[in-house]
Amino acid sequence: MAWSLRCTWSRLASLYLLPGPIKVALCRAPVDLGPLGRLAPWSRTRTYSRLLQDAVKKRGRRIQAKTFQLIDEEGNSLGDMDRETALHIAEGKGLDIVEVRKESKDTTAICKLVSKRQLWEEGKRDREQAKKNPRNVTKEVKLSSNISEHDLAVKLAHCKEFLEKLHNVKITVEAKSKKLAGTPEEQKTQSELMDNIAKSLEGVGGKVSKESFGVNGKMLVCTFKSTVG
């Protein structure tokens, strides 16, 4: 056993000595995640469902909220409870907790008990619907009001790519700091940035509705619809 551990660690250490392309190829090897399918966690391609994407980031102890409004696997509300109580219920049933919605860090997170099988089935349905009608798919892009020109160009390229594929794009412009969030000056900066984004996306997408500020005016949100085809 000790020899096998030493052998494993020596192989991991030797990985850093390999050339870059070989190292990338080894690191991007697919990993078997059971019912979640074969998924390379280092890959930038996200083909699974939005619920599954959220589950990867906001599941179980990764959920940062202190208070949960828990919904069981049958859709019944179990009421509000603290974090540890909700996690204990999930562990007792052998299920995962997935964050469905949360307005801000200080509010109660609406969470649901789900199984890995449910996540897999949800992802399969979403993939099938996306193939039939890509306009039902909404991609989300977040950026800060003080984003650099280079990073903004990268974000715009992603937005144009999504719109050319007939997807909707939800763009969120966040305040650059908590102190300035909600102030008239910061909201003006956020609005100007959103207007510049709208001008850059002309020809491939347009606003579905007028942009609006979220909770406490911290985030400016606007959804764009593809005008291609």
C-alpha atoms as one frame of an Amber mdcrd trajectory, in Angstrom:
protein
   0.000   0.000   0.000   2.808   2.376   0.947   4.644   1.558  -2.268   1.541
   2.275  -4.369   1.090   5.662  -2.673   4.720   6.580  -3.257   4.354   5.498
  -6.873   1.226   7.622  -7.314   2.816  10.721  -5.803   5.927  10.264  -7.908
   3.780  10.134 -11.037   1.927  13.292 -10.017   5.210  15.039  -9.348   6.592
  13.984 -12.708   3.523  15.512 -14.383   4.904  18.989 -13.751   8.030  18.092
 -15.679   6.126  17.173 -18.843   5.790  19.557 -21.808   2.763  21.823 -21.820
   0.657  20.119 -24.560   1.105  16.679 -23.019   0.219  18.004 -19.560  -2.985
  19.621 -20.888  -3.988  16.429 -22.709  -3.540  14.369 -19.543  -5.403  16.846
 -17.343  -8.365  16.998 -19.712  -8.918  13.256 -19.711 -12.619  12.446 -19.088
 -13.676  11.432 -15.599 -16.471   8.979 -14.848 -19.066  10.634 -12.611 -21.638
   7.824 -12.699 -25.164   9.062 -13.547 -23.802  12.499 -14.393 -22.137  10.942
 -17.414 -18.612  11.312 -18.663 -17.616  14.880 -17.979 -14.241  16.600 -18.137
 -14.278  19.126 -15.275 -11.424  21.081 -16.855 -13.213  21.458 -20.176 -14.646
  24.873 -21.052 -17.529  23.330 -23.010 -20.750  23.270 -21.002 -23.248  20.981
 -22.708 -25.179  19.902 -19.630 -28.330  21.530 -18.310 -28.570  24.802 -16.435
 -29.797  22.979 -13.358 -26.767  20.714 -13.550 -24.454  23.708 -14.017 -25.915
  25.307 -10.898 -25.660  21.998  -9.064 -21.944  21.802  -9.732 -21.399  25.290
  -8.269 -24.223  25.526  -5.677 -24.789  22.127  -4.178 -24.600  20.886  -0.620
 -22.024  22.662   1.517 -21.028  24.905  -1.380 -24.246  26.887  -0.835 -23.256
  30.019   1.078 -26.661  30.959   2.485 -27.225  30.631   6.241 -30.982  30.021
   5.963 -32.643  27.569   3.571 -36.235  27.333   2.394 -36.186  23.621   1.698
 -38.346  21.793  -0.855 -38.409  17.999  -0.760 -38.070  15.652  -3.704 -41.850
  15.605  -4.236 -42.145  19.403  -4.416 -43.509  19.953  -0.901 -42.159  22.862
   1.151 -40.468  21.898   4.422 -40.256  25.515   5.585 -37.315  27.687   6.568
 -34.442  26.183   8.499 -30.796  26.752   9.228 -28.006  25.419   7.045 -26.936
  22.453   9.191 -30.499  21.191   9.669 -31.116  21.190   5.911 -27.838  19.396
   5.221 -28.665  16.813   7.896 -32.052  16.114   6.270 -30.421  15.685   2.866
 -27.759  13.331   4.207 -30.402  11.288   6.018 -32.316  10.757   2.774 -29.206
  10.192   0.669 -30.007  13.174  -1.559 -28.277  16.364  -2.646 -29.358  19.955
  -1.985 -29.404  22.212  -5.048 -29.854  25.976  -4.790 -32.747  26.964  -7.039
 -32.869  30.716  -6.388 -31.391  33.351  -4.098 -31.754  37.108  -4.460 -28.681
  38.101  -2.467 -26.236  36.785   0.134 -28.386  38.031   3.008 -31.657  36.452
   1.863 -32.989  32.930   2.304 -31.935  30.503  -0.413 -34.663  28.395  -1.995
 -33.201  24.900  -2.194 -34.515  21.559  -3.389 -33.692  17.982  -2.520 -32.731
  16.061  -5.662 -31.012  12.834  -6.580 -28.182  12.467  -9.079 -30.640  10.598
 -11.280 -32.946  13.636 -11.351 -30.031  15.874 -12.354 -29.095  13.501 -15.146
 -32.672  13.309 -16.453 -33.010  17.117 -16.302 -29.819  17.491 -18.293 -31.001
  14.996 -20.888 -34.312  16.817 -21.351 -32.591  20.187 -21.679 -30.168  18.865
 -24.283 -33.011  17.402 -26.332 -35.014  20.636 -26.152 -31.961  22.694 -27.074
 -31.481  20.612 -30.217 -35.133  21.055 -31.214 -35.416  24.756 -30.403 -32.200
  26.601 -29.437 -34.217  29.797 -28.778 -35.436  28.220 -25.525 -31.878  28.187
 -24.189 -30.704  31.192 -22.147 -27.003  31.740 -21.521 -25.848  33.986 -18.696
 -22.881  36.356 -18.863 -21.742  38.329 -15.806 -19.272  41.196 -15.712 -18.231
  44.094 -13.520 -18.743  47.764 -14.262 -14.972  48.333 -14.182 -14.149  45.506
 -16.583 -11.061  46.000 -18.753 -11.304  46.477 -22.506  -9.689  43.118 -23.216
 -12.015  41.210 -20.874 -15.024  43.056 -22.272 -14.022  42.047 -25.806 -13.851
  38.418 -24.680 -17.291  38.627 -23.045 -18.775  40.233 -26.157 -17.314  37.491
 -28.323 -19.052  34.893 -26.155 -22.335  36.817 -26.342 -22.162  37.047 -30.130
 -21.383  33.349 -30.362 -24.432  32.483 -28.257 -26.711  34.822 -30.230 -25.494
  33.417 -33.549 -26.520  29.997 -32.272 -30.022  31.477 -31.676 -29.687  31.362
 -27.888 -30.916  34.114 -25.580 -28.288  35.890 -23.483 -28.875  37.277 -20.000
 -26.242  39.918 -19.228 -25.618  41.053 -15.652 -23.478  44.126 -14.909 -22.407
  44.083 -11.273 -21.204  47.049  -9.217 -17.435  47.271  -8.916 -17.571  47.491
  -5.111 -20.024  47.073  -2.248 -19.549  50.662  -1.115 -20.582  52.083  -4.482
 -23.403  49.604  -5.106 -26.740  51.369  -5.481 -25.306  54.883  -5.745 -26.489
  57.085  -8.645 -22.949  57.429 -10.018 -22.369  53.674 -10.079 -25.771  52.943
 -11.600 -25.021  55.496 -14.315 -21.748  53.698 -15.077 -23.545  50.356 -15.219
 -26.209  51.747 -17.553 -23.606  53.264 -19.882 -21.757  49.967 -20.054 -24.990
  48.115 -20.848 -25.756  50.622 -23.627 -22.294  50.066 -25.108 -22.864  46.307
 -24.986 -26.216  46.715 -26.756 -24.555  48.747 -29.532 -21.829  46.118 -29.931
 -24.424  43.359 -30.273 -26.467  45.136 -32.952 -26.984  42.875 -35.917 -26.978
  39.642 -33.919 -29.204  40.478 -30.952 -31.510  43.025 -29.368 -33.007  43.693
 -25.951 -36.058  41.659 -25.027 -37.079  44.258 -22.431 -35.661  47.334 -20.770
 -32.801  46.657 -18.388 -33.581  46.778 -14.666 -31.637  46.878 -11.415 -31.883
  43.897  -9.095 -31.951  43.731  -5.323 -30.613  46.909  -3.675 -29.621  48.219
  -7.094 -26.385  46.228  -7.071 -26.854  44.474 -10.414 -28.154  45.679 -13.772
 -29.804  42.869 -15.704 -30.935  42.729 -19.319 -31.818  39.838 -21.628 -30.947
  39.876 -25.320 -32.729  37.875 -27.988 -31.107  36.629 -31.173 -32.045  38.486
 -34.368 -30.172  36.084 -36.650 -32.247  34.260 -39.216
